[in-house]
């Protein structure tokens, strides 16, 4: 939890930087541990409920631990008309999870995301920070194999 | 600047799309190959921002020859270097070939996708390294700011922007100059500027591209705005989903500060302006300016009633002016070349150019900048090269979730703010998503309503509850349980939401439903009355069939079927068990003989 103190320091305990602090923690931990939020609330002197409101309002945050690899299926309009839902369905089937769910072995979390701005390549998924575009259902097996 | 010293430059696109297509591996291979051939002092590899033709990535342009290469692979590089740079003849294999021809088009400016474009905002795309301020300066960068600060009074700048006719490129189309004047005329010791880079419309990515390919143009535009309005501090609110854009804009700010183009005493005057980058939390409603302001202040992004407008009471209660990325990026050119020049472009009420992201079922997808007033047909069939796979055009969706679907009968419409609004759509931020005969318009309406249900901030009842009711009705229709009365209820609900929602997100939320009802009512009726989905999309209303004539019994479909519902002997036509089929479409995708049809 040393990291949380460092992050709070980095933003000078500014109340306006709450979202940025939470983003940094989300990025390093993969989710927002309750303990981390409690520290921020105490250090910045805001009620914990304020952080809970932010955590549940913004898409970027998760209150539960997630898988080692986050699969973001782009569900933007361009991807949608090029068959993004088929990609999503196939991933749900193969990973045996629902949207937002994490596989039992903790390897993948499957999430839909609004638009990743690679519309020319639709349908697109982003695994971790790697983009995979112009997908068909049958491409997915090989892609997932790259992530252990 | 480096470009002078080399015989030739090869400009490799490093936009997000091309990077995801491994353009950085191409760069490494090119540099190695050039070195191997002792060409490293003659040919320079330059990394540029997004060059726009994303479909064909990774792409590269050789300058000064103007030769365009596409779909590059590492294996192509030795031959490309040998042919082009040693033997002096462009390498045919990696050239662009139009869909309806087999003759390659070597020159960038002769390719249909590029030759009809008019670059004002994207003028620096593909010709400079976005991470190097010197290159921006070499292309007249920061000259407009120098002119503004040294030779123009704030009122004169605002008058120039007013006269240019520039309107907000983020969606609303409010005249930028008038907005600036409102903020300037409010007396206050502190004023703020905001750049809205929370590009939320799915299918639009021009702001990302501008930030990635020419970040300084946005900074320069904001600095000019700050000087005109009297602001000392600015915020760029950018999507966290755009890591490369965040990185490049931050680097640009650092460089500009180092050069004294941001910070204190800009150009030796007493004008100070500082900029901060704020990463968005991923909420569509934060594109609405009062919601965006709440988010910068560290609260959930919920809109509030206006007035007071942000020009009077905005960020931390101070006068605030907010424009989007593309709007800001227009400013330096308007100041440098003058309003009279800018006004020549466009239509009576919509001046200048607009960047569109031309995506979906289209041959040449990518970012295109065109003068206002060009027809949708020219964009889609001229620049975009029409619909792939010989399919028929059905509609183009403009304006994101607040926009609408425009049918073929209106394709000759000149594109400007008024004409798109008359058609029931909006300009929005410039996403043009092309749909063909295999796109179901009821499904598209449901898609947008689902989006808006998810993104509704929950503050006002019409949007929070009304949209859920619409979603339920649309689901009922696409599931095959629609009743005739449902269409009328949808229309009535749409009207109520439009009249009573608190903010623009809610007020325009019904547009996707209203326009699909207006232009594609027969498709709704087919779902409701005939229980058919003519486009073959809605799972409850379709079935997959294998044609006995076309099936050769290769078993590819049976192997790929996740529920093992396809049976048949090898080399004999297969059959789908309709009761077990989940209509996932995997078999149709796997079939190489086009034997599987949807009915």
Contacts between the chains, C-beta under 8 A, distances in Angstrom:
chain1	res1	chain2	res2	distance
A	14	B	298	7.9
A	15	B	298	5.5
A	16	B	296	6.9
A	16	B	297	5.5
A	16	B	298	4.3
A	17	B	298	6.7
A	18	B	298	4.5
A	19	B	278	7.9
A	19	B	279	7.7
A	19	B	281	5.3
A	19	B	295	6.9
A	19	B	298	6.0
A	20	B	278	7.2
A	20	B	279	6.5
A	23	B	240	6.3
A	23	B	279	5.9
A	23	B	281	7.2
A	53	B	299	7.9
A	53	B	300	5.5
A	54	B	281	7.3
A	54	B	298	7.7
A	54	B	299	7.6
A	54	B	300	6.1
A	57	B	281	7.4
A	57	B	283	6.6
A	57	B	300	3.8
A	57	B	301	7.1
A	57	B	457	7.8
A	58	B	281	3.1
A	58	B	282	5.5
A	58	B	283	5.5
A	58	B	300	7.4
A	58	B	301	7.7
A	59	B	281	6.9
A	59	B	282	3.4
A	59	B	283	6.3
A	60	B	240	5.7
A	60	B	280	8.0
A	60	B	281	4.8
A	60	B	282	4.3
A	61	B	281	7.2
A	75	B	202	7.3
A	76	B	202	3.4
A	76	B	203	5.3
A	77	B	202	4.6
A	77	B	203	3.9
A	77	B	359	7.9
A	77	B	360	7.2
A	77	B	397	6.3
A	77	B	400	7.5
A	77	B	431	6.9
A	77	B	433	4.6
A	77	B	447	7.2
A	77	B	448	7.9
A	78	B	202	7.4
A	78	B	203	4.6
A	78	B	357	7.9
A	78	B	359	3.8
A	78	B	360	5.0
A	78	B	365	7.5
A	78	B	431	7.8
A	78	B	433	5.4
A	80	B	202	7.7
A	80	B	444	7.8
A	80	B	447	5.5
A	81	B	360	4.8
A	81	B	361	6.1
A	81	B	433	6.2
A	81	B	434	7.9
A	81	B	435	5.5
A	81	B	439	5.1
A	81	B	444	7.4
A	82	B	360	6.8
A	82	B	361	7.1
A	83	B	585	7.9
A	86	B	584	6.8
A	86	B	585	5.5
A	86	B	586	8.0
A	86	B	589	7.9
A	89	B	584	5.8
A	90	B	562	8.0
A	90	B	584	7.1
A	90	B	586	7.1
A	93	B	562	5.5
A	93	B	584	7.5
A	113	B	241	7.0
A	114	B	200	7.0
A	114	B	202	5.5
A	114	B	241	7.7
A	114	B	282	7.4
A	114	B	284	6.7
A	114	B	451	7.6
A	115	B	200	7.8
A	115	B	201	7.4
A	115	B	202	3.8
A	115	B	203	6.4
A	115	B	204	7.6
A	115	B	205	7.4
A	115	B	241	7.9
A	116	B	16	7.9
A	116	B	241	5.9
A	117	B	16	6.4
A	117	B	199	7.0
A	117	B	205	3.6
A	117	B	208	4.4
A	117	B	241	7.2
A	117	B	242	6.3
A	118	B	16	5.8
A	118	B	17	4.7
A	118	B	20	6.3
A	118	B	54	7.0
A	118	B	205	7.3
A	119	B	54	7.4
A	119	B	203	5.5
A	119	B	204	7.7
A	119	B	205	5.7
A	119	B	357	5.6
A	119	B	359	3.8
A	119	B	360	7.9
A	119	B	365	6.8
A	119	B	431	7.7
A	119	B	433	7.9
A	120	B	17	5.5
A	120	B	53	7.9
A	120	B	54	2.9
A	120	B	55	4.6
A	120	B	57	7.4
A	120	B	357	8.0
A	120	B	359	6.1
A	120	B	365	4.2
A	120	B	366	5.3
A	121	B	17	5.5
A	121	B	20	6.8
A	121	B	21	7.4
A	121	B	54	6.5
A	121	B	55	7.5
A	121	B	57	7.7
A	122	B	359	6.8
A	122	B	360	7.7
A	124	B	20	7.9
A	129	B	243	7.3
A	130	B	20	7.4
A	131	B	16	7.1
A	131	B	17	7.8
A	131	B	19	7.7
A	131	B	20	3.1
A	132	B	20	7.4
A	133	B	17	7.3
A	133	B	20	6.0
A	133	B	21	7.1
A	136	B	589	5.4
A	137	B	560	7.9
A	137	B	584	7.7
A	137	B	585	7.5
A	137	B	586	5.2
A	137	B	589	5.6
A	138	B	560	6.9
A	138	B	586	7.6
A	138	B	589	6.5
A	138	B	590	6.5
